[in-house]
Amino acid sequence: MSETLEVVRGVIEEVVGPEWAVDRPITMETSFGSDLELESIEFVALAEKLQARYEKVDFVRWLSEKELEEIIELKVGDVVTYIDTCR
């Protein structure tokens, strides 16, 4: 498992709570919408925490280039890949 995935998983657990994350393993294929069922405010909190961790990664620009349907269908792996390409 990649270091980036471990960091992203940890941040997701901070946002949704570790007890919730125990019931659902977070992998590259985990979707933010259907699997994690993140509310928009939780997604914003996730993006803010990741932005603080990875200062060179412009999540706002990346997300603004996506259509609403693409954002809804985002997977953890999409975020991990984007972070890795920016580093």
C-alpha angles and dihedrals in degrees: 000000000000124000090236092055090051091052093046090047090051092050091048089052089051090053100042098028128257094255091058093046093053090068093052121044112224112225137157088273096052111117121218092219111040100022104035095025091211116189115226091254090053090050090052090050090049092050091048093051092047090047089053091050096043105035094176092057113092102207094168093058092042093052094042089060091058129086117240092253090053091052091049090051096046116135129205088249091060090057093044092050092048092050091048093050091051095051 
